[in-house]
Amino acid sequence: MTTNGQVKCAHLPCLCFAQAGDKYCGLACKDAGSKDVEIACQCDHEPCPLTL
């Protein structure tokens, strides 16, 4: 589901939305999206509390 032209962040463990035209919600997820699979998102946005 999208809101106001936003799409789900492409970093799989991330729960955030990216702005329309962007694939990731921020630089942390963009960098993480190019690495190995992660089990927690470290973008520091409120919907994604770091759970380790």
mmCIF file as Biopython writes it, N, C-alpha, C and O atoms, coordinates in Angstrom:
data_model
#
loop_
_atom_site.group_PDB
_atom_site.id
_atom_site.type_symbol
_atom_site.label_atom_id
_atom_site.label_alt_id
_atom_site.label_comp_id
_atom_site.label_asym_id
_atom_site.label_entity_id
_atom_site.label_seq_id
_atom_site.pdbx_PDB_ins_code
_atom_site.Cartn_x
_atom_site.Cartn_y
_atom_site.Cartn_z
_atom_site.occupancy
_atom_site.B_iso_or_equiv
_atom_site.auth_seq_id
_atom_site.auth_asym_id
_atom_site.pdbx_PDB_model_num
ATOM 1   N N  . MET A ? 1  ? 0.847  -1.177  0.000  1.0 0.0 1  A 1 
ATOM 2   C CA . MET A ? 1  ? 0.000  0.000   0.000  1.0 0.0 1  A 1 
ATOM 3   C C  . MET A ? 1  ? 0.889  1.236   0.000  1.0 0.0 1  A 1 
ATOM 4   O O  . MET A ? 1  ? 1.909  1.274   0.687  1.0 0.0 1  A 1 
ATOM 5   N N  . THR A ? 2  ? 0.503  2.234   -0.763 1.0 0.0 2  A 1 
ATOM 6   C CA . THR A ? 2  ? 1.284  3.462   -0.836 1.0 0.0 2  A 1 
ATOM 7   C C  . THR A ? 2  ? 0.462  4.639   -0.345 1.0 0.0 2  A 1 
ATOM 8   O O  . THR A ? 2  ? -0.769 4.612   -0.371 1.0 0.0 2  A 1 
ATOM 9   N N  . THR A ? 3  ? 1.161  5.668   0.102  1.0 0.0 3  A 1 
ATOM 10  C CA . THR A ? 3  ? 0.497  6.877   0.543  1.0 0.0 3  A 1 
ATOM 11  C C  . THR A ? 3  ? 1.182  8.081   -0.078 1.0 0.0 3  A 1 
ATOM 12  O O  . THR A ? 3  ? 2.405  8.206   -0.009 1.0 0.0 3  A 1 
ATOM 13  N N  . ASN A ? 4  ? 0.409  8.962   -0.681 1.0 0.0 4  A 1 
ATOM 14  C CA . ASN A ? 4  ? 0.935  10.208  -1.247 1.0 0.0 4  A 1 
ATOM 15  C C  . ASN A ? 4  ? 2.103  9.992   -2.191 1.0 0.0 4  A 1 
ATOM 16  O O  . ASN A ? 4  ? 3.086  10.730  -2.123 1.0 0.0 4  A 1 
ATOM 17  N N  . GLY A ? 5  ? 2.025  9.004   -3.068 1.0 0.0 5  A 1 
ATOM 18  C CA . GLY A ? 5  ? 3.075  8.771   -4.040 1.0 0.0 5  A 1 
ATOM 19  C C  . GLY A ? 5  ? 4.302  8.087   -3.479 1.0 0.0 5  A 1 
ATOM 20  O O  . GLY A ? 5  ? 5.327  8.008   -4.157 1.0 0.0 5  A 1 
ATOM 21  N N  . GLN A ? 6  ? 4.223  7.594   -2.267 1.0 0.0 6  A 1 
ATOM 22  C CA . GLN A ? 6  ? 5.359  6.917   -1.660 1.0 0.0 6  A 1 
ATOM 23  C C  . GLN A ? 6  ? 5.283  5.420   -1.950 1.0 0.0 6  A 1 
ATOM 24  O O  . GLN A ? 6  ? 4.205  4.862   -2.153 1.0 0.0 6  A 1 
ATOM 25  N N  . VAL A ? 7  ? 6.438  4.797   -1.964 1.0 0.0 7  A 1 
ATOM 26  C CA . VAL A ? 7  ? 6.524  3.354   -2.175 1.0 0.0 7  A 1 
ATOM 27  C C  . VAL A ? 7  ? 7.356  2.745   -1.056 1.0 0.0 7  A 1 
ATOM 28  O O  . VAL A ? 7  ? 8.167  3.439   -0.443 1.0 0.0 7  A 1 
ATOM 29  N N  . LYS A ? 8  ? 7.167  1.455   -0.781 1.0 0.0 8  A 1 
ATOM 30  C CA . LYS A ? 8  ? 7.941  0.739   0.247  1.0 0.0 8  A 1 
ATOM 31  C C  . LYS A ? 8  ? 9.417  0.790   -0.107 1.0 0.0 8  A 1 
ATOM 32  O O  . LYS A ? 8  ? 9.790  0.594   -1.264 1.0 0.0 8  A 1 
ATOM 33  N N  . CYS A ? 9  ? 10.243 1.050   0.870  1.0 0.0 9  A 1 
ATOM 34  C CA . CYS A ? 9  ? 11.694 1.063   0.688  1.0 0.0 9  A 1 
ATOM 35  C C  . CYS A ? 9  ? 12.148 -0.289  0.136  1.0 0.0 9  A 1 
ATOM 36  O O  . CYS A ? 9  ? 11.652 -1.330  0.567  1.0 0.0 9  A 1 
ATOM 37  N N  . ALA A ? 10 ? 13.078 -0.281  -0.808 1.0 0.0 10 A 1 
ATOM 38  C CA . ALA A ? 10 ? 13.540 -1.504  -1.456 1.0 0.0 10 A 1 
ATOM 39  C C  . ALA A ? 10 ? 14.440 -2.360  -0.564 1.0 0.0 10 A 1 
ATOM 40  O O  . ALA A ? 10 ? 14.693 -3.522  -0.881 1.0 0.0 10 A 1 
ATOM 41  N N  . HIS A ? 11 ? 14.923 -1.800  0.545  1.0 0.0 11 A 1 
ATOM 42  C CA . HIS A ? 11 ? 15.721 -2.594  1.484  1.0 0.0 11 A 1 
ATOM 43  C C  . HIS A ? 11 ? 14.757 -3.504  2.234  1.0 0.0 11 A 1 
ATOM 44  O O  . HIS A ? 11 ? 13.931 -3.012  3.003  1.0 0.0 11 A 1 
ATOM 45  N N  . LEU A ? 12 ? 14.836 -4.787  2.038  1.0 0.0 12 A 1 
ATOM 46  C CA . LEU A ? 12 ? 13.829 -5.734  2.507  1.0 0.0 12 A 1 
ATOM 47  C C  . LEU A ? 12 ? 13.458 -5.634  3.983  1.0 0.0 12 A 1 
ATOM 48  O O  . LEU A ? 12 ? 12.264 -5.646  4.284  1.0 0.0 12 A 1 
ATOM 49  N N  . PRO A ? 13 ? 14.391 -5.535  4.921  1.0 0.0 13 A 1 
ATOM 50  C CA . PRO A ? 13 ? 13.966 -5.471  6.323  1.0 0.0 13 A 1 
ATOM 51  C C  . PRO A ? 13 ? 13.407 -4.108  6.735  1.0 0.0 13 A 1 
ATOM 52  O O  . PRO A ? 13 ? 12.888 -3.973  7.843  1.0 0.0 13 A 1 
ATOM 53  N N  . CYS A ? 14 ? 13.499 -3.113  5.881  1.0 0.0 14 A 1 
ATOM 54  C CA . CYS A ? 14 ? 13.044 -1.763  6.209  1.0 0.0 14 A 1 
ATOM 55  C C  . CYS A ? 14 ? 11.524 -1.662  6.124  1.0 0.0 14 A 1 
ATOM 56  O O  . CYS A ? 14 ? 10.908 -2.224  5.219  1.0 0.0 14 A 1 
ATOM 57  N N  . LEU A ? 15 ? 10.929 -0.949  7.065  1.0 0.0 15 A 1 
ATOM 58  C CA . LEU A ? 15 ? 9.489  -0.754  7.114  1.0 0.0 15 A 1 
ATOM 59  C C  . LEU A ? 15 ? 9.071  0.633   6.637  1.0 0.0 15 A 1 
ATOM 60  O O  . LEU A ? 15 ? 7.885  0.961   6.673  1.0 0.0 15 A 1 
ATOM 61  N N  . CYS A ? 16 ? 10.011 1.442   6.196  1.0 0.0 16 A 1 
ATOM 62  C CA . CYS A ? 16 ? 9.752  2.824   5.791  1.0 0.0 16 A 1 
ATOM 63  C C  . CYS A ? 16 ? 9.224  2.903   4.360  1.0 0.0 16 A 1 
ATOM 64  O O  . CYS A ? 16 ? 9.239  1.931   3.605  1.0 0.0 16 A 1 
ATOM 65  N N  . PHE A ? 17 ? 8.760  4.102   4.025  1.0 0.0 17 A 1 
ATOM 66  C CA . PHE A ? 17 ? 8.373  4.405   2.659  1.0 0.0 17 A 1 
ATOM 67  C C  . PHE A ? 17 ? 9.400  5.349   2.059  1.0 0.0 17 A 1 
ATOM 68  O O  . PHE A ? 17 ? 9.926  6.230   2.738  1.0 0.0 17 A 1 
ATOM 69  N N  . ALA A ? 18 ? 9.675  5.154   0.782  1.0 0.0 18 A 1 
ATOM 70  C CA . ALA A ? 18 ? 10.554 6.052   0.039  1.0 0.0 18 A 1 
ATOM 71  C C  . ALA A ? 18 ? 9.694  7.033   -0.734 1.0 0.0 18 A 1 
ATOM 72  O O  . ALA A ? 18 ? 8.548  6.732   -1.067 1.0 0.0 18 A 1 
ATOM 73  N N  . GLN A ? 19 ? 10.234 8.190   -1.017 1.0 0.0 19 A 1 
ATOM 74  C CA . GLN A ? 19 ? 9.518  9.173   -1.816 1.0 0.0 19 A 1 
ATOM 75  C C  . GLN A ? 19 ? 9.365  8.653   -3.241 1.0 0.0 19 A 1 
ATOM 76  O O  . GLN A ? 19 ? 10.182 7.859   -3.709 1.0 0.0 19 A 1 
ATOM 77  N N  . ALA A ? 20 ? 8.335  9.094   -3.914 1.0 0.0 20 A 1 
ATOM 78  C CA . ALA A ? 20 ? 8.106  8.693   -5.301 1.0 0.0 20 A 1 
ATOM 79  C C  . ALA A ? 20 ? 9.354  9.000   -6.127 1.0 0.0 20 A 1 
ATOM 80  O O  . ALA A ? 20 ? 9.919  10.090  -6.034 1.0 0.0 20 A 1 
ATOM 81  N N  . GLY A ? 21 ? 9.766  8.052   -6.916 1.0 0.0 21 A 1 
ATOM 82  C CA . GLY A ? 21 ? 10.956 8.209   -7.735 1.0 0.0 21 A 1 
ATOM 83  C C  . GLY A ? 21 ? 12.227 7.708   -7.071 1.0 0.0 21 A 1 
ATOM 84  O O  . GLY A ? 21 ? 13.246 7.534   -7.739 1.0 0.0 21 A 1 
ATOM 85  N N  . ASP A ? 22 ? 12.181 7.474   -5.765 1.0 0.0 22 A 1 
ATOM 86  C CA . ASP A ? 22 ? 13.329 6.938   -5.035 1.0 0.0 22 A 1 
ATOM 87  C C  . ASP A ? 22 ? 13.076 5.469   -4.731 1.0 0.0 22 A 1 
ATOM 88  O O  . ASP A ? 22 ? 11.935 5.054   -4.530 1.0 0.0 22 A 1 
ATOM 89  N N  . LYS A ? 23 ? 14.136 4.697   -4.699 1.0 0.0 23 A 1 
ATOM 90  C CA . LYS A ? 23 ? 14.027 3.274   -4.414 1.0 0.0 23 A 1 
ATOM 91  C C  . LYS A ? 23 ? 14.163 3.001   -2.921 1.0 0.0 23 A 1 
ATOM 92  O O  . LYS A ? 23 ? 13.564 2.059   -2.399 1.0 0.0 23 A 1 
ATOM 93  N N  . TYR A ? 24 ? 14.949 3.824   -2.236 1.0 0.0 24 A 1 
ATOM 94  C CA . TYR A ? 24 ? 15.241 3.631   -0.812 1.0 0.0 24 A 1 
ATOM 95  C C  . TYR A ? 24 ? 14.797 4.850   -0.009 1.0 0.0 24 A 1 
ATOM 96  O O  . TYR A ? 24 ? 14.679 5.945   -0.560 1.0 0.0 24 A 1 
ATOM 97  N N  . CYS A ? 25 ? 14.551 4.669   1.294  1.0 0.0 25 A 1 
ATOM 98  C CA . CYS A ? 25 ? 14.101 5.767   2.151  1.0 0.0 25 A 1 
ATOM 99  C C  . CYS A ? 25 ? 15.248 6.698   2.538  1.0 0.0 25 A 1 
ATOM 100 O O  . CYS A ? 25 ? 15.009 7.826   2.971  1.0 0.0 25 A 1 
ATOM 101 N N  . GLY A ? 26 ? 16.471 6.245   2.390  1.0 0.0 26 A 1 
ATOM 102 C CA . GLY A ? 26 ? 17.620 7.073   2.738  1.0 0.0 26 A 1 
ATOM 103 C C  . GLY A ? 26 ? 18.926 6.400   2.380  1.0 0.0 26 A 1 
ATOM 104 O O  . GLY A ? 26 ? 18.945 5.288   1.852  1.0 0.0 26 A 1 
ATOM 105 N N  . LEU A ? 27 ? 20.015 7.085   2.673  1.0 0.0 27 A 1 
ATOM 106 C CA . LEU A ? 27 ? 21.346 6.601   2.317  1.0 0.0 27 A 1 
ATOM 107 C C  . LEU A ? 27 ? 21.709 5.292   3.021  1.0 0.0 27 A 1 
ATOM 108 O O  . LEU A ? 27 ? 22.350 4.429   2.420  1.0 0.0 27 A 1 
ATOM 109 N N  . ALA A ? 28 ? 21.308 5.134   4.285  1.0 0.0 28 A 1 
ATOM 110 C CA . ALA A ? 28 ? 21.633 3.904   5.023  1.0 0.0 28 A 1 
ATOM 111 C C  . ALA A ? 28 ? 21.044 2.685   4.321  1.0 0.0 28 A 1 
ATOM 112 O O  . ALA A ? 28 ? 21.711 1.658   4.192  1.0 0.0 28 A 1 
ATOM 113 N N  . CYS A ? 29 ? 19.807 2.795   3.873  1.0 0.0 29 A 1 
ATOM 114 C CA . CYS A ? 29 ? 19.174 1.668   3.186  1.0 0.0 29 A 1 
ATOM 115 C C  . CYS A ? 29 ? 19.738 1.471   1.788  1.0 0.0 29 A 1 
ATOM 116 O O  . CYS A ? 29 ? 19.851 0.339   1.318  1.0 0.0 29 A 1 
ATOM 117 N N  . LYS A ? 30 ? 20.089 2.548   1.128  1.0 0.0 30 A 1 
ATOM 118 C CA . LYS A ? 30 ? 20.699 2.434   -0.203 1.0 0.0 30 A 1 
ATOM 119 C C  . LYS A ? 30 ? 22.025 1.677   -0.102 1.0 0.0 30 A 1 
ATOM 120 O O  . LYS A ? 30 ? 22.299 0.785   -0.904 1.0 0.0 30 A 1 
ATOM 121 N N  . ASP A ? 31 ? 22.836 2.035   0.881  1.0 0.0 31 A 1 
ATOM 122 C CA . ASP A ? 31 ? 24.113 1.349   1.087  1.0 0.0 31 A 1 
ATOM 123 C C  . ASP A ? 31 ? 23.890 -0.105  1.500  1.0 0.0 31 A 1 
ATOM 124 O O  . ASP A ? 31 ? 24.584 -0.997  1.012  1.0 0.0 31 A 1 
ATOM 125 N N  . ALA A ? 32 ? 22.944 -0.350  2.381  1.0 0.0 32 A 1 
ATOM 126 C CA . ALA A ? 32 ? 22.670 -1.705  2.854  1.0 0.0 32 A 1 
ATOM 127 C C  . ALA A ? 32 ? 22.078 -2.562  1.747  1.0 0.0 32 A 1 
ATOM 128 O O  . ALA A ? 32 ? 22.316 -3.769  1.717  1.0 0.0 32 A 1 
ATOM 129 N N  . GLY A ? 33 ? 21.319 -1.975  0.845  1.0 0.0 33 A 1 
ATOM 130 C CA . GLY A ? 33 ? 20.696 -2.713  -0.237 1.0 0.0 33 A 1 
ATOM 131 C C  . GLY A ? 33 ? 21.695 -3.314  -1.205 1.0 0.0 33 A 1 
ATOM 132 O O  . GLY A ? 33 ? 21.363 -4.233  -1.955 1.0 0.0 33 A 1 
ATOM 133 N N  . SER A ? 34 ? 22.909 -2.804  -1.194 1.0 0.0 34 A 1 
ATOM 134 C CA . SER A ? 34 ? 23.924 -3.321  -2.098 1.0 0.0 34 A 1 
ATOM 135 C C  . SER A ? 34 ? 24.805 -4.382  -1.445 1.0 0.0 34 A 1 
ATOM 136 O O  . SER A ? 34 ? 25.699 -4.936  -2.084 1.0 0.0 34 A 1 
ATOM 137 N N  . LYS A ? 35 ? 24.548 -4.658  -0.170 1.0 0.0 35 A 1 
ATOM 138 C CA . LYS A ? 35 ? 25.359 -5.629  0.577  1.0 0.0 35 A 1 
ATOM 139 C C  . LYS A ? 35 ? 24.610 -6.945  0.738  1.0 0.0 35 A 1 
ATOM 140 O O  . LYS A ? 35 ? 23.559 -7.152  0.132  1.0 0.0 35 A 1 
ATOM 141 N N  . ASP A ? 36 ? 25.160 -7.828  1.557  1.0 0.0 36 A 1 
ATOM 142 C CA . ASP A ? 36 ? 24.519 -9.100  1.858  1.0 0.0 36 A 1 
ATOM 143 C C  . ASP A ? 36 ? 23.201 -8.884  2.599  1.0 0.0 36 A 1 
ATOM 144 O O  . ASP A ? 36 ? 22.904 -7.772  3.036  1.0 0.0 36 A 1 
ATOM 145 N N  . VAL A ? 37 ? 22.431 -9.927  2.736  1.0 0.0 37 A 1 
ATOM 146 C CA . VAL A ? 37 ? 21.132 -9.874  3.399  1.0 0.0 37 A 1 
ATOM 147 C C  . VAL A ? 37 ? 21.299 -9.504  4.871  1.0 0.0 37 A 1 
ATOM 148 O O  . VAL A ? 37 ? 22.163 -10.042 5.564  1.0 0.0 37 A 1 
ATOM 149 N N  . GLU A ? 38 ? 20.459 -8.576  5.338  1.0 0.0 38 A 1 
ATOM 150 C CA . GLU A ? 38 ? 20.464 -8.169  6.740  1.0 0.0 38 A 1 
ATOM 151 C C  . GLU A ? 38 ? 19.143 -8.571  7.376  1.0 0.0 38 A 1 
ATOM 152 O O  . GLU A ? 38 ? 18.130 -8.681  6.685  1.0 0.0 38 A 1 
ATOM 153 N N  . ILE A ? 39 ? 19.144 -8.790  8.679  1.0 0.0 39 A 1 
ATOM 154 C CA . ILE A ? 39 ? 17.905 -9.176  9.353  1.0 0.0 39 A 1 
ATOM 155 C C  . ILE A ? 39 ? 17.273 -8.004  10.106 1.0 0.0 39 A 1 
ATOM 156 O O  . ILE A ? 39 ? 16.167 -8.140  10.630 1.0 0.0 39 A 1 
ATOM 157 N N  . ALA A ? 40 ? 17.951 -6.865  10.169 1.0 0.0 40 A 1 
ATOM 158 C CA . ALA A ? 40 ? 17.419 -5.678  10.825 1.0 0.0 40 A 1 
ATOM 159 C C  . ALA A ? 40 ? 17.774 -4.460  9.985  1.0 0.0 40 A 1 
ATOM 160 O O  . ALA A ? 40 ? 18.798 -4.428  9.302  1.0 0.0 40 A 1 
ATOM 161 N N  . CYS A ? 41 ? 16.911 -3.471  10.052 1.0 0.0 41 A 1 
ATOM 162 C CA . CYS A ? 41 ? 17.167 -2.234  9.315  1.0 0.0 41 A 1 
ATOM 163 C C  . CYS A ? 41 ? 17.831 -1.230  10.245 1.0 0.0 41 A 1 
ATOM 164 O O  . CYS A ? 41 ? 17.419 -1.086  11.396 1.0 0.0 41 A 1 
ATOM 165 N N  . GLN A ? 42 ? 18.846 -0.541  9.762  1.0 0.0 42 A 1 
ATOM 166 C CA . GLN A ? 42 ? 19.575 0.425   10.572 1.0 0.0 42 A 1 
ATOM 167 C C  . GLN A ? 42 ? 19.434 1.844   10.033 1.0 0.0 42 A 1 
ATOM 168 O O  . GLN A ? 42 ? 20.370 2.639   10.115 1.0 0.0 42 A 1 
ATOM 169 N N  . CYS A ? 43 ? 18.253 2.165   9.476  1.0 0.0 43 A 1 
ATOM 170 C CA . CYS A ? 43 ? 18.066 3.488   8.888  1.0 0.0 43 A 1 
ATOM 171 C C  . CYS A ? 43 ? 17.781 4.561   9.936  1.0 0.0 43 A 1 
ATOM 172 O O  . CYS A ? 43 ? 17.833 5.749   9.620  1.0 0.0 43 A 1 
ATOM 173 N N  . ASP A ? 44 ? 17.485 4.175   11.161 1.0 0.0 44 A 1 
ATOM 174 C CA . ASP A ? 44 ? 17.205 5.089   12.280 1.0 0.0 44 A 1 
ATOM 175 C C  . ASP A ? 44 ? 15.916 5.887   12.110 1.0 0.0 44 A 1 
ATOM 176 O O  . ASP A ? 44 ? 15.737 6.897   12.791 1.0 0.0 44 A 1 
ATOM 177 N N  . HIS A ? 45 ? 15.020 5.472   11.231 1.0 0.0 45 A 1 
ATOM 178 C CA . HIS A ? 45 ? 13.710 6.107   11.123 1.0 0.0 45 A 1 
ATOM 179 C C  . HIS A ? 45 ? 12.763 5.449   12.117 1.0 0.0 45 A 1 
ATOM 180 O O  . HIS A ? 45 ? 12.932 4.274   12.445 1.0 0.0 45 A 1 
ATOM 181 N N  . GLU A ? 46 ? 11.786 6.176   12.591 1.0 0.0 46 A 1 
ATOM 182 C CA . GLU A ? 46 ? 10.893 5.697   13.640 1.0 0.0 46 A 1 
ATOM 183 C C  . GLU A ? 46 ? 10.205 4.354   13.347 1.0 0.0 46 A 1 
ATOM 184 O O  . GLU A ? 46 ? 10.086 3.542   14.264 1.0 0.0 46 A 1 
ATOM 185 N N  . PRO A ? 47 ? 9.745  4.080   12.111 1.0 0.0 47 A 1 
ATOM 186 C CA . PRO A ? 47 ? 9.078  2.789   11.872 1.0 0.0 47 A 1 
ATOM 187 C C  . PRO A ? 47 ? 10.011 1.578   11.960 1.0 0.0 47 A 1 
ATOM 188 O O  . PRO A ? 47 ? 9.543  0.440   12.011 1.0 0.0 47 A 1 
ATOM 189 N N  . CYS A ? 48 ? 11.305 1.809   11.977 1.0 0.0 48 A 1 
ATOM 190 C CA . CYS A ? 48 ? 12.277 0.718   11.947 1.0 0.0 48 A 1 
ATOM 191 C C  . CYS A ? 48 ? 13.177 0.718   13.180 1.0 0.0 48 A 1 
ATOM 192 O O  . CYS A ? 48 ? 14.351 1.075   13.081 1.0 0.0 48 A 1 
ATOM 193 N N  . PRO A ? 49 ? 12.656 0.331   14.318 1.0 0.0 49 A 1 
ATOM 194 C CA . PRO A ? 49 ? 13.544 0.263   15.488 1.0 0.0 49 A 1 
ATOM 195 C C  . PRO A ? 49 ? 14.572 -0.853  15.294 1.0 0.0 49 A 1 
ATOM 196 O O  . PRO A ? 49 ? 14.232 -1.954  14.860 1.0 0.0 49 A 1 
ATOM 197 N N  . LEU A ? 50 ? 15.797 -0.564  15.612 1.0 0.0 50 A 1 
ATOM 198 C CA . LEU A ? 50 ? 16.866 -1.557  15.478 1.0 0.0 50 A 1 
ATOM 199 C C  . LEU A ? 50 ? 16.665 -2.631  16.539 1.0 0.0 50 A 1 
ATOM 200 O O  . LEU A ? 50 ? 16.689 -2.349  17.737 1.0 0.0 50 A 1 
ATOM 201 N N  . THR A ? 51 ? 16.468 -3.858  16.088 1.0 0.0 51 A 1 
ATOM 202 C CA . THR A ? 51 ? 16.260 -4.965  17.020 1.0 0.0 51 A 1 
ATOM 203 C C  . THR A ? 51 ? 17.352 -6.000  16.812 1.0 0.0 51 A 1 
ATOM 204 O O  . THR A ? 51 ? 17.337 -6.746  15.833 1.0 0.0 51 A 1 
ATOM 205 N N  . LEU A ? 52 ? 18.279 -6.040  17.720 1.0 0.0 52 A 1 
ATOM 206 C CA . LEU A ? 52 ? 19.374 -7.018  17.640 1.0 0.0 52 A 1 
ATOM 207 C C  . LEU A ? 52 ? 19.353 -7.890  18.871 1.0 0.0 52 A 1 
ATOM 208 O O  . LEU A ? 52 ? 20.189 -8.782  19.011 1.0 0.0 52 A 1 
#
